[in-house]
């Protein structure tokens, strides 16, 4: 093993870069590659790197920055939108998973205290994995992404309460949990109050001065995130919650995009060490005897846990596609699970075999769930014939601002840059519009007297078939995804839609494919923009002609 911590970190960075490059060539997730590097370099194989204090510290920095950026991009309106379902799903999923997991581990021959620890570890999902993968897929702002994040917040609160209770009950002096809980709650209220006052009266003025320097802006962002993370930890909460609150405090400032852009690269480098630490912590000496139970528990987390979420969300009226994606996003155990087991180990309530068991389950579920999230669209298409049978006729992921009683001039699908421009132009002409998108934040910007909004995924045939096509004169899709446009075309054909159809394509093959239908007008934004630029230029002078002035 390398003696110097600096040498270990240097080796990790070099090997991670090489393995990451190979993973990119093979189109494999970087998260899986990083954990492989940790296992390869750690005690389980080459033994060159240990999960020492230095790597653990860098991992904590990465986690704090990641959650700070999540809080920075959080929209309070989205919390209001998904608050009830996140609370109901989060609590119900934890209770059901905890109960079933406890019975499985108990049946395997464990005593009830270790079984309870393992069941608690199975009940929670990884904030880091879900946010990282959904961010990479650009699905964090979509409805299933927001619900998953909401459930994670509920889970984080529950696991912190669990850790406070465990630490209090298991403390040597026998002090009760109630005093610690009350102290933590009072400290939390005071902490949030001070942060709210700073965010309201101090931070905006301070940032207006600091933002003139890029270096100071980055330094302030990191310092603010780390200071609140440390304060939160001091108050008996977790540093993760403190970092998240630090981001939320700056989310309403005009500098959040600038801060986010400057900290993304730092996040990507620092979060590497969390996955390295996870890989190096695996010991095959203890894990070998637990492999059978680890496989059973991993299957439980990867299959049963998402099913529990889907059943709960289905009961709340959500369509199968949203509940499916939300459920499989939560199909792994949490970094808090490892912290929880470490706490039990330090209190002498669980042994090293439980530590190895939970670590092995974490590596298996994190690795496989990463693929589940990345390929959730394909998985849903494969399973949709079965899943759609359980859809209710009315669903809460499809929310109308008001009933579609009046004729609609156009249904505009997509509320992005192109969609918002189309809506603005049609609104000026006095058109009555229905705007459809999966991003609630974008839809709120569209709201107006002549514009109604609808949440939903147009690539879901059941949802697209529920659109009020019988009272619409035109359908304009500004989403340039080929499969989405083809699903929409098939739906319009199935319902014999006779109005105007406008679809969007970014390349020539897609444009030709969509144009095969004579009723379709294909929009090519890049080609149209290039033509507009060329037409706006003065006449080009021929070689040898004098320069035009």
TIPA-862794 format. One line per field, with one value per residue (C-alpha): y, x negated, z negated; residue number from 1; residue in one letter. Coordinates in Angstrom, 3 decimals. Example, Ala and Ser with C-alpha at 12.3 -4.5 7.8 and 13.67 -1.06 7.14 Angstrom:
BEGIN
c2 = c(-4.500 -1.060)
c1 = c(-12.300 -13.670)
c3 = c(-7.800 -7.140)
nr = c(1 2)
rest = c(A S)
This chain:
BEGIN
c2 = c(0.000 3.483 5.280 8.860 10.122 12.429 9.465 7.582 10.520 11.034 7.343 7.481 10.471 8.920 5.504 7.089 9.199 6.137 3.915 6.777 7.239 3.530 3.632 6.516 4.583 1.615 3.933 2.825 5.087 6.871 6.117 2.390 3.024 5.018 2.284 -0.255 1.877 1.886 -1.897 -2.416 -0.157 -0.980 -3.813 -6.233 -6.471 -4.517 -2.993 0.234 2.572 2.568 4.476 6.814 10.089 12.135 10.321 10.372 14.140 14.702 12.499 14.660 17.793 16.256 15.294 18.779 20.521 18.172 18.856 22.575 22.657 20.709 23.250 26.065 24.877 24.049 25.789 26.345 26.049 22.535 21.594 22.770 20.724 17.443 17.998 15.723 12.813 13.057 13.019 10.200 8.085 8.702 7.709 4.766 3.371 3.540 1.829 -0.965 -1.587 -1.548 -4.120 -6.542 -6.170 -6.821 -10.076 -11.241 -10.629 -12.112 -15.243 -15.543 -16.109 -12.636 -11.323 -8.637 -5.660 -6.342 -7.240 -3.877 -2.055 -3.854 -3.220 0.490 0.549 -0.991 1.519 4.621 5.611 7.404 11.152 11.273 8.587 9.780 13.437 12.716 10.355 12.373 15.534 13.826 12.744 16.255 14.774 16.416 19.067 16.559 15.393 11.989 13.639 16.185 13.487 11.386 14.378 15.134 11.540 11.775 14.873 13.026 10.000 12.149 13.688 10.236 8.747 11.691 11.204 7.488 8.225 10.707 8.132 5.350 7.551 8.657 5.224 3.595 6.249 4.979 7.358 5.999 9.430 9.313 10.153 12.804 15.410 15.008 15.157 18.328 19.934 18.986 20.314 23.615 23.953 23.212 25.897 28.458 27.430 27.759 31.091 32.587 31.287 32.736 36.167 36.085 35.006 37.803 40.771 40.066 37.566 39.426 42.623 40.711 38.763 41.927 43.000 39.586 38.642 41.158 38.626 35.068 33.746 35.326 34.078 30.493 30.874 32.357 29.543 26.828 28.651 29.244 25.602 24.192 26.566 25.694 21.994 22.178 24.168 21.643 18.789 20.616 20.977 17.224 17.222 15.997 18.008 16.978 18.875 21.935 21.982 21.567 24.469 26.601 26.088 26.779 30.053 31.282 29.798 33.010 35.256 36.305 34.771 31.138 30.212 31.830 30.020 26.728 26.968 27.651 24.842 21.992 21.017 21.103 18.874 16.316 15.997 15.894 13.476 10.983 10.346 9.255 6.398 5.584 5.452 3.141 0.774 0.730 -0.005 -3.437 -6.382 -9.790 -11.579 -10.744 -10.220 -13.728 -15.364 -12.904 -13.147 -15.184 -12.776 -9.812 -11.075 -11.613 -8.153 -6.532 -8.167 -6.906 -3.337 -3.435 -5.020 -4.874 -1.364 0.233 -1.835 -0.448 3.101 2.343 0.916 3.933 6.447 4.475 4.673 8.443 8.579 8.879 7.267 4.195 5.960 8.595 6.073 3.597 6.147 7.494 3.980 2.758 5.988 4.945 1.369 1.480 2.010 5.292 6.694 7.325 3.553 3.155 5.957 4.338 0.949 2.601 4.257 0.903 -0.629 2.138 1.510 -2.226 -3.114 -4.690 -6.568 -6.253 -8.861 -6.496 -3.660 -5.818 -7.046 -3.542 -2.299 -5.172 -4.467 -0.780 -1.541 -4.014 -1.797 1.445 -0.192 -1.821 1.040 3.399 1.341 1.195 4.992 5.495 3.074 3.706 4.765 1.480 -0.532 1.216 0.614 -3.079 -3.352 -0.806 -3.337 -4.730 -1.491 0.507 -1.885 -0.409 3.224 5.061 7.093 10.220 10.887 13.547 13.822 15.287 18.538 20.998 24.557 24.669 22.427 22.237 23.519 26.005 25.367 25.530 27.191 25.159 22.549 23.467 20.601 21.710 24.857 25.325 28.130 27.279 26.460 29.672 31.713 29.938 30.553 34.237 34.675 32.878 34.745 38.068 36.875 36.262 32.487 30.249 27.722 24.566 24.126 20.646 19.907 17.793 20.788 22.543 25.550 26.136 25.745 28.331 30.844 30.144 30.802 33.532 34.399 32.676 29.883 26.691 24.316 20.551 18.400 15.144 13.135 13.281 10.148 8.163 7.088 6.968 10.529 11.886 10.138 11.990 15.420 17.368 16.754 16.997 20.725 21.706 23.304 22.610 20.563 22.046 19.883 21.806 18.729 17.501 13.933 11.554 8.867 11.469 12.886 9.415 8.511 11.771 11.148 7.657 9.029 11.784 9.219 6.868 9.636 10.867 14.370 16.640 19.891 21.390 19.379 20.949 18.783 19.614 17.933 18.807 16.673 15.804 12.073 12.843 15.657 13.332 10.624 13.024 14.660 11.372 12.299 14.931 16.666 17.432 20.608 20.002 22.777 22.785 25.514 25.392 25.516 28.354 30.293 29.834 31.006 34.061 34.941 34.590 36.610 39.375 39.811 42.321 41.026 39.265 41.066 39.129 38.532 41.741 44.039 46.956 46.520 47.815 50.613)
c1 = c(0.000 -1.235 -2.322 -1.679 1.915 0.819 -0.479 2.775 4.870 2.613 2.920 6.708 6.997 4.805 6.494 9.963 9.192 8.049 10.940 13.398 12.138 12.607 16.080 17.025 15.811 17.931 20.858 20.889 21.826 18.912 20.344 19.857 16.347 15.383 16.601 14.644 11.515 12.097 12.505 9.471 7.106 8.534 7.802 10.056 7.588 4.343 4.286 2.637 5.226 7.150 10.301 8.326 9.325 8.050 10.196 13.170 12.769 12.639 15.732 17.581 16.606 18.004 21.283 21.670 21.071 23.473 26.297 25.528 26.054 29.306 30.593 29.381 31.626 34.618 37.888 40.274 43.192 42.056 42.098 45.696 46.497 44.984 45.119 48.047 47.043 43.416 44.483 47.014 44.752 41.651 43.222 45.224 42.274 39.933 42.479 43.331 39.717 38.559 41.177 40.564 36.776 36.803 38.723 36.335 33.194 34.815 35.746 32.092 31.117 30.048 30.903 33.574 31.247 28.878 31.944 33.500 30.306 30.118 33.823 33.350 30.401 32.554 35.376 33.482 32.303 29.173 29.482 26.116 26.828 30.321 29.385 26.173 27.756 30.964 28.881 26.788 30.019 31.459 34.531 34.169 36.752 39.230 42.138 40.707 37.383 39.026 41.066 37.927 36.068 39.046 39.091 35.339 35.824 38.462 36.162 33.209 35.287 36.445 32.946 31.583 34.319 33.445 29.742 30.483 32.685 30.096 27.243 29.275 30.587 27.214 25.163 23.122 24.736 28.202 29.624 33.048 33.691 36.273 33.801 31.574 34.543 35.882 32.443 31.962 35.387 34.824 31.389 32.816 35.496 32.938 30.537 33.180 34.333 30.837 30.208 33.538 32.658 29.204 30.680 33.243 31.192 27.449 26.528 28.055 26.137 22.956 23.223 23.811 20.296 18.595 20.057 17.756 14.940 15.283 12.695 14.425 17.832 16.580 14.807 17.908 20.120 17.820 17.318 21.051 21.886 19.186 19.889 23.593 22.781 20.443 22.983 25.693 23.447 22.627 26.353 26.907 28.224 26.208 23.780 25.831 28.878 26.756 25.272 28.725 30.109 27.135 28.151 31.837 30.878 29.269 31.844 33.873 30.886 30.033 26.569 27.615 26.935 23.502 22.639 23.937 21.947 18.706 19.118 20.188 16.625 15.537 18.497 17.636 14.055 14.847 17.790 15.403 13.922 17.263 17.486 13.797 14.328 17.307 15.255 12.219 14.384 15.399 13.746 14.236 13.165 16.470 18.515 17.808 19.877 22.739 22.978 26.219 28.093 26.565 28.005 31.448 31.476 30.196 33.012 35.455 34.149 33.988 37.412 39.706 38.785 39.727 42.935 43.887 43.366 45.366 48.295 48.362 48.181 50.738 53.104 52.561 53.624 50.301 49.830 47.657 44.837 44.276 44.593 42.320 39.536 39.878 39.823 36.771 34.925 35.158 33.926 30.715 29.662 28.373 25.023 26.889 27.348 23.584 23.414 26.259 24.527 21.219 23.029 24.402 20.924 19.384 22.049 21.329 24.832 23.770 20.664 18.253 20.227 23.225 20.968 19.665 23.171 24.613 21.550 21.911 25.641 24.811 22.314 24.652 27.742 25.961 24.311 27.468 29.835 27.590 28.371 32.055 32.251 30.221 32.389 35.709 37.389 36.530 37.497 40.847 41.530 40.774 43.054 45.706 48.265 48.570 48.104 50.722 53.453 53.170 53.495 56.522 58.643 57.852 54.311 52.687 49.599 51.877 53.096 55.247 55.377 58.994 61.358 61.064 64.574 63.712 62.183 58.382 56.513 53.354 51.860 48.180 46.017 42.798 42.303 38.594 36.939 38.599 41.935 42.021 41.323 44.140 46.513 45.545 46.213 49.558 50.583 49.997 52.376 55.041 54.907 56.312 53.586 52.914 49.222 47.970 44.653 43.048 41.335 43.692 41.373 41.537 45.314 45.769 43.957 46.523 49.611 51.965 55.552 55.465 53.031 53.884 51.184 50.989 48.373 47.515 45.181 46.192 44.143 46.675 49.345 52.036 51.312 51.088 54.376 56.009 55.310 58.413 57.714 61.391 61.494 57.998 57.270 53.520 50.873 47.364 44.597 41.386 39.698 37.075 36.798 37.560 39.337 41.543 42.625 43.347 45.487 47.388 47.910 49.224 51.646 52.901 53.434 55.267 57.683 58.071 56.883 57.638 56.046 52.636 49.622 46.169 43.280 39.639 36.513 32.848 31.413 32.231 33.069 35.607 37.112 37.555 39.127 41.637 42.403 43.660 47.028 48.527 50.387 47.186 45.103 41.581 39.829 36.019 34.876 31.161 31.730 34.229 31.823 28.952 31.145 32.209 28.582 27.506 30.485 29.673 26.117 25.274 24.560 21.194 18.591 16.839 13.110 11.292 14.250 13.710 14.985 18.534 18.881)
c3 = c(0.000 0.812 -2.353 -1.276 -1.102 1.702 3.708 3.140 4.344 7.376 8.278 7.867 10.203 12.903 12.827 12.631 15.707 17.694 16.585 17.085 20.646 21.361 19.794 22.072 25.111 24.033 23.162 19.532 16.574 14.926 11.484 12.073 13.420 10.321 7.946 10.004 9.526 5.760 5.654 7.934 5.981 2.549 0.107 2.007 4.949 5.414 1.921 3.092 1.571 -1.696 -2.603 -4.857 -6.466 -3.521 -0.943 -3.319 -3.736 0.033 0.401 -2.126 -0.212 2.956 1.291 -0.203 3.133 4.930 2.485 2.445 6.216 5.852 3.347 5.572 8.410 6.238 7.066 4.146 6.572 7.456 3.776 3.574 6.670 5.432 1.651 0.806 3.024 1.830 -1.825 -1.403 0.810 -1.292 -4.606 -3.236 -1.269 -4.283 -6.561 -4.085 -3.028 -6.649 -7.650 -4.782 -4.981 -8.728 -8.246 -5.485 -7.564 -10.683 -8.722 -7.634 -11.275 -12.437 -15.905 -15.946 -16.585 -13.622 -11.524 -12.372 -11.383 -8.032 -7.364 -8.107 -5.705 -2.958 -3.432 -2.305 1.187 2.350 2.799 4.540 7.144 8.012 8.338 10.263 12.815 13.268 13.686 16.359 18.109 17.664 15.989 12.591 13.495 14.910 12.799 11.861 11.018 8.737 6.995 6.472 5.001 2.748 1.492 0.843 -1.314 -3.365 -3.681 -4.768 -7.552 -8.698 -8.697 -10.685 -13.290 -13.364 -13.895 -16.697 -18.443 -18.013 -19.246 -22.269 -23.254 -22.710 -24.544 -27.530 -30.033 -29.161 -28.410 -26.739 -23.148 -23.935 -25.203 -22.161 -19.814 -21.418 -21.369 -17.721 -16.744 -18.558 -17.021 -13.576 -13.903 -15.038 -12.272 -9.557 -10.978 -10.912 -7.382 -6.202 -7.630 -6.049 -2.704 -2.847 -4.021 -3.831 -1.104 1.902 1.090 0.400 3.646 5.678 4.691 4.765 8.170 9.877 9.430 10.754 8.299 5.297 6.453 6.566 3.223 1.608 2.916 1.569 -1.736 -2.224 -1.475 -3.756 -6.649 -6.718 -6.314 -9.312 -11.359 -10.566 -11.648 -14.890 -15.650 -15.394 -11.841 -8.883 -6.820 -3.769 -5.026 -5.831 -2.336 -0.815 -2.900 -1.808 1.812 1.152 -0.561 2.666 5.054 5.261 6.035 9.604 9.177 8.841 12.473 12.345 9.117 10.464 13.698 11.832 9.306 11.604 12.561 8.928 8.048 10.727 9.479 5.758 5.987 7.594 4.151 2.692 5.181 4.703 0.932 1.392 3.549 1.233 -1.808 -0.465 -2.215 -0.617 -3.811 -5.542 -2.379 -1.071 -3.794 -3.217 0.572 0.566 -1.679 0.164 3.460 1.887 0.287 3.487 5.456 2.832 3.169 6.975 7.571 4.545 3.437 6.806 6.860 3.452 4.757 7.909 5.929 3.604 6.465 8.449 5.491 5.489 9.150 10.975 14.375 14.698 16.552 13.857 11.005 12.850 13.361 9.820 8.360 10.235 9.469 5.795 6.383 4.344 0.750 -0.589 -1.643 -4.905 -5.160 -5.451 -8.036 -9.992 -10.068 -11.028 -13.945 -15.085 -14.767 -16.890 -19.566 -19.536 -18.334 -15.013 -13.949 -11.031 -9.065 -8.993 -7.811 -4.947 -4.086 -3.756 -1.834 0.644 1.072 1.598 4.370 6.122 5.952 6.823 9.840 11.216 10.374 12.338 15.441 14.490 14.364 17.536 19.518 17.751 21.015 22.733 19.664 19.504 23.205 22.679 19.625 20.651 22.000 18.466 16.528 18.448 17.359 13.882 15.004 13.729 16.088 14.130 12.984 10.907 13.037 15.673 14.168 16.049 14.879 16.008 17.968 21.728 22.386 25.152 28.588 28.739 31.579 30.979 28.680 28.231 26.983 25.322 23.254 23.911 25.863 29.165 27.556 25.523 28.672 30.520 27.607 27.451 31.170 31.097 27.974 29.760 32.470 29.841 30.025 27.294 26.470 24.508 23.599 22.649 20.936 18.208 16.592 14.138 13.904 17.664 17.646 14.931 17.129 19.862 17.739 18.900 19.769 23.151 22.222 20.353 19.145 18.863 17.114 18.819 21.036 24.688 25.441 23.410 25.968 23.280 22.265 25.822 26.572 23.677 25.227 26.350 30.045 30.963 30.113 31.356 34.736 34.705 32.902 32.746 31.271 30.503 28.991 31.465 30.157 33.049 31.011 29.305 32.649 34.030 30.994 31.422 35.146 34.458 31.860 34.171 36.911 34.541 33.541 37.152 36.301 39.288 38.119 38.851 37.612 37.068 35.861 35.104 36.476 35.989 38.806 42.410 41.944 39.203 41.267 44.262 42.117 40.567 43.927 45.375 43.916 46.257 43.434 41.535 41.647 40.350 38.442 38.660 36.222 37.038 40.792 40.419 38.192 40.651 43.545 41.550 40.784 44.417 45.682 43.218 44.457 47.219 50.696 50.805 52.939 55.683 55.601 56.556 55.893 53.493 49.909 49.396 46.851)
nr = c(1 2 3 4 5 6 7 8 9 10 11 12 13 14 15 16 17 18 19 20 21 22 23 24 25 26 27 28 29 30 31 32 33 34 35 36 37 38 39 40 41 42 43 44 45 46 47 48 49 50 51 52 53 54 55 56 57 58 59 60 61 62 63 64 65 66 67 68 69 70 71 72 73 74 75 76 77 78 79 80 81 82 83 84 85 86 87 88 89 90 91 92 93 94 95 96 97 98 99 100 101 102 103 104 105 106 107 108 109 110 111 112 113 114 115 116 117 118 119 120 121 122 123 124 125 126 127 128 129 130 131 132 133 134 135 136 137 138 139 140 141 142 143 144 145 146 147 148 149 150 151 152 153 154 155 156 157 158 159 160 161 162 163 164 165 166 167 168 169 170 171 172 173 174 175 176 177 178 179 180 181 182 183 184 185 186 187 188 189 190 191 192 193 194 195 196 197 198 199 200 201 202 203 204 205 206 207 208 209 210 211 212 213 214 215 216 217 218 219 220 221 222 223 224 225 226 227 228 229 230 231 232 233 234 235 236 237 238 239 240 241 242 243 244 245 246 247 248 249 250 251 252 253 254 255 256 257 258 259 260 261 262 263 264 265 266 267 268 269 270 271 272 273 274 275 276 277 278 279 280 281 282 283 284 285 286 287 288 289 290 291 292 293 294 295 296 297 298 299 300 301 302 303 304 305 306 307 308 309 310 311 312 313 314 315 316 317 318 319 320 321 322 323 324 325 326 327 328 329 330 331 332 333 334 335 336 337 338 339 340 341 342 343 344 345 346 347 348 349 350 351 352 353 354 355 356 357 358 359 360 361 362 363 364 365 366 367 368 369 370 371 372 373 374 375 376 377 378 379 380 381 382 383 384 385 386 387 388 389 390 391 392 393 394 395 396 397 398 399 400 401 402 403 404 405 406 407 408 409 410 411 412 413 414 415 416 417 418 419 420 421 422 423 424 425 426 427 428 429 430 431 432 433 434 435 436 437 438 439 440 441 442 443 444 445 446 447 448 449 450 451 452 453 454 455 456 457 458 459 460 461 462 463 464 465 466 467 468 469 470 471 472 473 474 475 476 477 478 479 480 481 482 483 484 485 486 487 488 489 490 491 492 493 494 495 496 497 498 499 500 501 502 503 504 505 506 507 508 509 510 511 512 513 514 515 516 517 518 519 520 521 522 523 524 525 526 527 528 529 530 531 532 533 534 535 536 537 538 539 540 541 542 543 544 545 546 547 548 549)
rest = c(X X X X X X X X X X X X X X X X X X X X X X X X X X X X X X X X X X X X X X X X X X X X X X X X X X X X X X X X X X X X X X X X X X X X X X X X X X X X X X X X X X X X X X X X X X X X X X X X X X X X X X X X X X X X X X X X X X X X X X X X X X X X X X X X X X X X X X X X X X X X X X X X X X X X X X X X X X X X X X X X X X X X X X X X X X X X X X X X X X X X X X X X X X X X X X X X X X X X X X X X X X X X X X X X X X X X X X X X X X X X X X X X X X X X X X X X X X X X X X X X X X X X X X X X X X X X X X X X X X X X X X X X X X X X X X X X X X X X X X X X X X X X X X X X X X X X X X X X X X X X X X X X X X X X X X X X X X X X X X X X X X X X X X X X X X X X X X X X X X X X X X X X X X X X X X X X X X X X X X X X X X X X X X X X X X X X X X X X X X X X X X X X X X X X X X X X X X X X X X X X X X X X X X X X X X X X X X X X X X X X X X X X X X X X X X X X X X X X X X X X X X X X X X X X X X X X X X X X X X X X X X X X X X X X X X X X X X X X X X X X X X X X X X X X X X X X X X X X X X X X X X X X X X X X X X X X X X X X X X X X X X X X X X X X X X X X X X X X X X X X X X X X X X X X X)
